[in-house]
Amino acid sequence: MRYRYLLFVFYLCFVTATGQISDFARLEYKVLPRGNSNFGYSRARAAVNYPIELKNSNYLLLGLDYSNIEMSFDPEIAKFNTDIIQDFQMLEFNLAYIKKLKNDWRLGVRFTPGFSSNLGSKITFEDAIFAGDVVFINDKRDDTTINKPYRLIVGVSYSQNRGISFPLPFISYYRKFHPKWSYNLGVPKSNLQYHISKKSRLKLVTELDGFTANIQEGLPVNNEEDLAKKINVSLILGGLRYEFKIKDHLELFCNFSGVLMETAELRNKDNDKVSTVDKKNTIYFGTGIRIKK
């Protein structure tokens, strides 16, 4: 049990601050059905990134990432007023710089300020969230001189939205080892891909999802003995993902996943847990469309 807990914490540490840097635009809808659990939620998300080419093949990237999250709770919950935390808004601004280095390496630096809140009143500094990444990228996926194309990303990542107060390492390794097969090892996502055709592929995926948001004015819990100031939902998912290329850079995707592990907590201003809800969710759905590099 101890090792399962350590693995869970390890995965929680690696939430991406925004959509992947290769996505120029994305529309996405995800659902965690309540089922036999005390809670569930749906998330509608829209993101756009605009690349600006600079000198010497360097790039500046500007972007926005917006999410609307609607929670659903068992009406028999009496520990707190669920009406206060049924709707959350998240907005993040992307500012990234990609610099070409020697030996086919690139440096990527990203700063992501924003807010995440139930917006019960005006936005305050308590709603603010900040994230940042510094990574080194060696991308050989399109190199025709090597037999097995690969991509390696190493660096550090920080995000207040994940509920961890310090930077964490980021590692991702991709390799295509067969004309029909490839894999990606790392966090927050790992997958094994089967390339059905030039237009479609099937993936066996493990990944992390969830969110952290501020509760404006706070939420009394435990017979009003404590005041919850944040909500944190974190999921480890495992399942299948299907991707279909509609045009050269336009792609449709669908996910069907099982919930491997999860947390759903209310936290005080010091980020300590003050309440939780019964967690028996078993399935997770997602679909969307994106414009990618």
C-alpha positions as CSV (number, residue, x, y, z in Angstrom):
1,M,0.0,0.0,0.0
2,R,2.9,2.3,0.8
3,Y,4.4,1.9,-2.7
4,R,1.0,2.5,-4.4
5,Y,0.7,5.7,-2.4
6,L,4.2,6.9,-3.4
7,L,3.5,6.1,-7.0
8,F,0.2,8.1,-6.8
9,V,2.1,11.1,-5.3
10,F,4.7,10.8,-8.1
11,Y,2.0,11.0,-10.8
12,L,0.3,13.9,-9.0
13,C,3.5,15.9,-9.3
14,F,3.4,16.1,-13.1
15,V,0.4,18.0,-14.3
16,T,1.0,20.0,-17.4
17,A,0.4,23.7,-16.9
18,T,-1.4,24.0,-20.2
19,G,-2.1,22.2,-23.5
20,Q,0.9,20.7,-25.2
21,I,3.2,23.2,-26.9
22,S,2.6,21.4,-30.3
23,D,-1.2,22.2,-30.2
24,F,-2.0,25.4,-31.9
25,A,-5.7,25.1,-31.0
26,R,-7.9,22.6,-29.1
27,L,-11.5,22.1,-28.2
28,E,-12.2,19.4,-25.6
29,Y,-15.0,18.0,-23.5
30,K,-14.5,15.5,-20.6
31,V,-16.9,13.8,-18.3
32,L,-16.4,11.9,-15.0
33,P,-19.8,10.3,-14.4
34,R,-20.9,10.4,-10.8
35,G,-22.2,6.8,-10.8
36,N,-22.1,5.3,-7.3
37,S,-19.7,8.0,-6.1
38,N,-20.6,11.2,-4.2
39,F,-19.3,13.4,-6.9
40,G,-18.6,13.8,-10.6
41,Y,-17.8,16.6,-13.0
42,S,-17.7,17.7,-16.7
43,R,-15.1,20.0,-18.2
44,A,-15.3,22.0,-21.4
45,R,-12.0,23.4,-22.5
46,A,-10.7,25.7,-25.3
47,A,-7.1,26.6,-25.9
48,V,-5.2,28.5,-28.6
49,N,-1.5,29.1,-29.1
50,Y,0.0,31.5,-31.6
51,P,3.6,30.9,-32.7
52,I,5.7,33.9,-33.8
53,E,8.9,33.0,-35.7
54,L,12.0,35.0,-34.7
55,K,15.5,35.1,-36.0
56,N,17.7,31.9,-36.2
57,S,14.7,29.5,-36.1
58,N,13.7,30.7,-32.6
59,Y,10.0,31.1,-31.6
60,L,7.8,33.1,-29.3
61,L,4.5,31.4,-28.4
62,L,1.4,33.4,-27.0
63,G,-1.7,31.6,-25.9
64,L,-4.9,31.3,-23.9
65,D,-6.4,28.2,-22.1
66,Y,-9.9,28.4,-20.7
67,S,-12.0,25.8,-18.9
68,N,-15.5,25.6,-17.4
69,I,-15.9,22.9,-14.8
70,E,-19.4,21.8,-13.6
71,M,-19.5,19.6,-10.5
72,S,-22.3,17.2,-9.6
73,F,-22.8,15.9,-6.0
74,D,-25.0,13.4,-4.3
75,P,-27.9,15.4,-2.9
76,E,-27.6,13.5,0.4
77,I,-24.2,15.1,1.2
78,A,-24.7,17.1,4.4
79,K,-21.1,17.9,5.4
80,F,-21.1,21.1,3.3
81,N,-23.2,23.3,1.0
82,T,-22.6,21.8,-2.5
83,D,-24.2,24.8,-4.2
84,I,-21.2,26.9,-3.6
85,I,-18.8,24.6,-5.5
86,Q,-20.8,23.4,-8.5
87,D,-19.2,25.7,-11.1
88,F,-15.5,26.7,-11.6
89,Q,-13.8,28.9,-14.2
90,M,-10.1,28.6,-15.2
91,L,-8.2,30.9,-17.5
92,E,-4.4,30.7,-18.1
93,F,-2.2,32.9,-20.3
94,N,0.8,31.2,-22.1
95,L,4.0,33.0,-22.8
96,A,6.7,30.7,-24.1
97,Y,10.1,31.1,-25.8
98,I,11.8,28.3,-27.8
99,K,15.5,28.8,-28.7
100,K,17.6,26.7,-31.1
101,L,20.8,25.3,-29.5
102,K,23.6,23.2,-30.8
103,N,23.4,19.5,-31.8
104,D,19.7,19.6,-32.6
105,W,18.7,20.6,-29.1
106,R,16.2,23.3,-28.3
107,L,15.5,25.2,-25.1
108,G,11.9,25.8,-24.1
109,V,10.9,28.3,-21.4
110,R,7.2,28.9,-20.5
111,F,5.5,31.2,-18.0
112,T,1.7,30.7,-17.3
113,P,-0.2,33.1,-15.1
114,G,-3.9,32.8,-14.6
115,F,-6.8,32.3,-12.2
116,S,-8.9,29.3,-11.1
117,S,-12.0,30.0,-9.0
118,N,-15.7,29.5,-8.4
119,L,-16.0,33.3,-9.1
120,G,-18.6,33.9,-6.3
121,S,-17.5,37.6,-6.4
122,K,-14.8,39.7,-8.0
123,I,-11.5,38.2,-8.9
124,T,-8.8,38.6,-6.2
125,F,-5.2,37.6,-5.8
126,E,-6.3,34.5,-4.0
127,D,-7.8,33.3,-7.3
128,A,-4.4,33.7,-9.1
129,I,-2.3,30.7,-10.2
130,F,1.2,30.6,-11.6
131,A,3.1,28.0,-13.5
132,G,6.4,27.7,-15.3
133,D,8.5,25.2,-17.3
134,V,12.1,25.0,-18.4
135,V,12.8,22.1,-20.7
136,F,15.4,20.9,-23.2
137,I,14.1,19.2,-26.3
138,N,15.9,16.9,-28.8
139,D,13.4,16.0,-31.5
140,K,14.4,13.4,-34.1
141,R,10.9,12.2,-35.1
142,D,11.3,13.5,-38.7
143,D,15.0,12.6,-39.1
144,T,15.2,10.2,-42.1
145,T,18.9,9.4,-41.4
146,I,18.1,7.2,-38.3
147,N,16.3,3.9,-38.2
148,K,14.2,4.5,-35.1
149,P,13.0,8.2,-34.7
150,Y,12.8,9.5,-31.2
151,R,12.1,12.7,-29.1
152,L,13.6,13.4,-25.7
153,I,12.4,16.2,-23.3
154,V,14.0,16.8,-19.9
155,G,13.6,19.7,-17.5
156,V,11.7,21.1,-14.6
157,S,8.1,22.1,-14.1
158,Y,6.1,24.1,-11.5
159,S,2.4,24.8,-11.2
160,Q,0.3,26.1,-8.3
161,N,-2.7,24.4,-9.9
162,R,-1.3,21.0,-9.0
163,G,-1.2,21.8,-5.3
164,I,2.6,21.2,-5.0
165,S,4.6,24.2,-3.7
166,F,8.0,23.4,-5.4
167,P,9.4,22.7,-8.9
168,L,9.5,19.1,-10.1
169,P,11.5,17.2,-12.8
170,F,9.9,16.6,-16.2
171,I,10.9,13.7,-18.5
172,S,9.4,12.5,-21.7
173,Y,10.9,9.9,-24.1
174,Y,9.2,9.0,-27.5
175,R,10.5,6.3,-29.9
176,K,9.0,4.8,-33.0
177,F,10.5,1.2,-33.0
178,H,8.4,-0.3,-35.8
179,P,6.5,1.2,-38.9
180,K,3.2,0.4,-37.0
181,W,4.3,0.8,-33.4
182,S,5.7,3.6,-31.1
183,Y,5.7,4.5,-27.4
184,N,6.1,7.4,-25.1
185,L,7.5,6.9,-21.6
186,G,7.2,9.7,-19.0
187,V,4.8,11.8,-17.0
188,P,2.1,13.2,-17.0
189,K,1.4,10.8,-19.9
190,S,2.7,7.4,-21.1
191,N,1.3,5.5,-24.0
192,L,1.8,2.6,-26.5
193,Q,0.6,3.5,-30.0
194,Y,-0.5,1.3,-32.9
195,H,-0.5,3.3,-36.2
196,I,-3.5,1.8,-38.0
197,S,-2.9,4.0,-41.1
198,K,-1.5,7.4,-42.0
199,K,-4.7,8.9,-40.8
200,S,-5.6,7.0,-37.7
201,R,-3.9,5.4,-34.6
202,L,-4.9,3.7,-31.4
203,K,-3.2,4.3,-28.1
204,L,-3.1,2.5,-24.8
205,V,-2.7,5.5,-22.4
206,T,-2.0,6.2,-18.7
207,E,-2.3,9.9,-17.7
208,L,-3.2,12.3,-15.0
209,D,-6.2,14.7,-15.0
210,G,-8.0,16.9,-12.5
211,F,-7.9,20.5,-11.2
212,T,-7.3,22.8,-8.2
213,A,-9.4,25.9,-7.7
214,N,-10.0,28.7,-5.2
215,I,-13.3,28.9,-3.3
216,Q,-14.1,32.5,-2.9
217,E,-15.4,33.5,0.6
218,G,-14.6,29.9,1.7
219,L,-16.9,27.0,2.4
220,P,-17.8,26.0,6.0
221,V,-17.3,22.3,6.6
222,N,-17.3,19.9,9.6
223,N,-20.2,21.6,11.4
224,E,-18.6,25.0,10.5
225,E,-15.5,24.2,12.5
226,D,-13.3,24.5,9.4
227,L,-13.3,26.7,6.4
228,A,-12.4,25.2,3.0
229,K,-10.6,27.6,0.7
230,K,-9.6,25.2,-2.2
231,I,-10.9,22.2,-4.0
232,N,-8.5,19.6,-5.4
233,V,-9.5,16.7,-7.7
234,S,-6.7,14.5,-9.1
235,L,-7.2,11.3,-11.1
236,I,-4.8,8.7,-12.5
237,L,-6.5,7.2,-15.7
238,G,-5.7,4.2,-17.8
239,G,-7.5,3.4,-21.1
240,L,-7.8,3.7,-24.9
241,R,-7.5,6.8,-27.1
242,Y,-8.4,6.9,-30.8
243,E,-7.0,9.7,-33.0
244,F,-8.1,10.4,-36.6
245,K,-6.4,12.9,-38.8
246,I,-9.2,14.8,-40.7
247,K,-6.6,16.9,-42.6
248,D,-2.8,17.4,-42.4
249,H,-3.0,19.4,-39.1
250,L,-6.6,18.8,-38.0
251,E,-7.2,15.8,-35.7
252,L,-10.2,14.3,-33.9
253,F,-9.6,12.3,-30.7
254,C,-11.7,10.2,-28.3
255,N,-10.8,8.7,-24.9
256,F,-12.4,5.9,-22.9
257,S,-10.6,5.4,-19.6
258,G,-10.9,3.7,-16.3
259,V,-10.1,5.5,-13.0
260,L,-7.1,3.8,-11.4
261,M,-6.7,6.1,-8.4
262,E,-8.2,9.4,-7.3
263,T,-8.4,12.1,-4.7
264,A,-11.2,14.6,-4.1
265,E,-10.4,17.0,-1.2
266,L,-11.4,20.3,0.3
267,R,-8.4,22.2,1.7
268,N,-7.9,25.2,4.0
269,K,-5.8,28.3,3.3
270,D,-2.7,26.4,4.4
271,N,-3.4,23.7,1.8
272,D,-4.3,21.1,4.5
273,K,-7.2,18.7,3.9
274,V,-10.3,19.5,5.9
275,S,-12.9,17.3,4.2
276,T,-13.2,14.7,1.4
277,V,-16.0,13.0,-0.5
278,D,-16.7,9.3,-1.2
279,K,-14.8,8.3,-4.3
280,K,-16.1,5.3,-6.3
281,N,-15.8,6.6,-9.9
282,T,-14.9,4.0,-12.4
283,I,-15.0,5.4,-15.9
284,Y,-13.9,8.6,-17.7
285,F,-14.8,9.9,-21.2
286,G,-13.3,12.6,-23.3
287,T,-13.5,13.8,-26.9
288,G,-12.3,16.8,-28.8
289,I,-10.6,18.3,-31.9
290,R,-7.3,20.0,-32.2
291,I,-5.0,21.8,-34.7
292,K,-1.5,20.5,-34.2
293,K,2.0,21.0,-35.6
